Amino acid sequence: MTPSSLEALIEALRCLPGVGPKSAQRMAYHLLQRDRKGAQRLGDALLHALQSIRHCQRCNTFTESDICERCASPKRDQKQLCVVETPVDMNMMEQTHAYQGLYYVLMGRISPLDGIGPRELGLDRLLARALDGVVEEVILATNYTNEGEATGHYITAMLKPHGINVTRIARGVPVGGELEYVDSGTLAQALRERRLCSP
């Protein structure tokens, strides 16, 4: 019979994305059998993060202070606000080194099947942030999924009556991609979003 504390550990590990019962069991046994120091580090780091991490008051991402470093930086373009679904999406945008504005992290997307609507996402906070008198353009960088598209459409409808310029990141053929391997939907979108070539 499995000890109740071990069962509780296995069940807790199942909350991680992509971790099923077998994987959770394997992880739990590994930590207890072969890496008790690692298990202690994991527990300590998780507890510390839970106690010290909160949401930035301006962009809603994770931070240890009231305002995150990006929002506090005078070097960022205050007139642009890029809306992303998660902090991971924000980090991906940063890795491009192509955007120097500010962000707003939704921490999700509209998904009626999961019971997530505009109220659960706190879109009223996004509206207040976008209408601060400084922001001139809101760039939608939500994912190109049904939920991401619905979220983008809702935000556009919410902001347009206030005179805010709302743009959407383009989609199409990936850099280095070959047309024969690109799906027809992506190729059609790339064709619709074509632009003039510069010499």
Residue pairs with C-beta under 8 A, 6 or more apart in sequence:
2 10
6 28
6 32
9 28
9 31
9 32
10 21
10 24
10 25
10 28
11 24
13 19
13 23
13 24
13 27
13 28
14 20
14 21
14 24
16 24
19 27
31 38
31 39
31 42
32 39
52 64
53 62
53 63
53 64
54 62
54 63
54 64
54 66
55 61
55 62
55 63
55 107
56 62
56 63
56 66
56 67
56 68
56 71
57 66
57 67
58 67
58 68
58 71
58 102
58 129
59 68
59 70
59 71
59 102
59 103
59 104
59 105
59 129
60 104
60 105
60 106
60 107
60 122
60 125
61 68
61 70
61 87
61 90
61 103
61 105
62 68
62 87
63 69
70 76
70 102
70 103
71 102
75 100
76 100
76 101
76 102
77 100
77 101
77 102
78 101
78 102
78 134
78 135
79 101
79 134
79 135
79 136
79 137
80 99
80 100
80 101
80 102
80 135
80 136
80 137
80 139
81 101
81 102
81 103
81 104
81 129
81 130
81 135
81 137
81 138
81 139
82 90
82 93
82 99
82 101
82 102
82 103
82 104
82 138
82 139
82 141
83 103
83 104
83 106
83 126
83 138
83 139
83 140
83 141
83 142
83 155
84 90
84 93
84 103
84 104
84 105
84 106
84 141
84 142
85 105
85 106
85 107
85 108
85 109
85 142
85 143
85 148
85 151
86 105
86 106
86 107
86 108
87 105
89 105
89 141
89 143
90 103
90 105
93 99
93 103
93 141
99 139
101 137
101 139
104 126
104 129
104 130
106 121
106 123
106 126
106 142
106 151
107 121
108 116
108 120
108 121
109 116
109 121
109 142
109 143
109 145
109 147
109 148
109 150
109 151
110 116
110 117
110 118
110 121
110 147
110 150
110 151
110 154
111 147
118 154
118 158
121 151
123 154
123 155
123 158
126 155
126 158
127 158
127 159
127 162
129 135
130 138
130 159
130 162
130 164
131 162
131 164
135 164
136 164
136 165
137 164
137 165
137 166
137 167
138 155
138 159
138 164
138 165
138 166
138 167
139 167
139 168
139 169
140 152
140 155
140 156
140 166
140 167
140 168
140 169
141 169
142 148
142 149
142 151
142 152
142 155
144 171
152 168
155 166
156 166
159 166
160 166
170 193
171 186
171 189
171 190
171 193
172 186
172 187
172 189
172 190
172 193
173 179
173 182
173 186
173 187
173 190
174 182
179 187
182 190
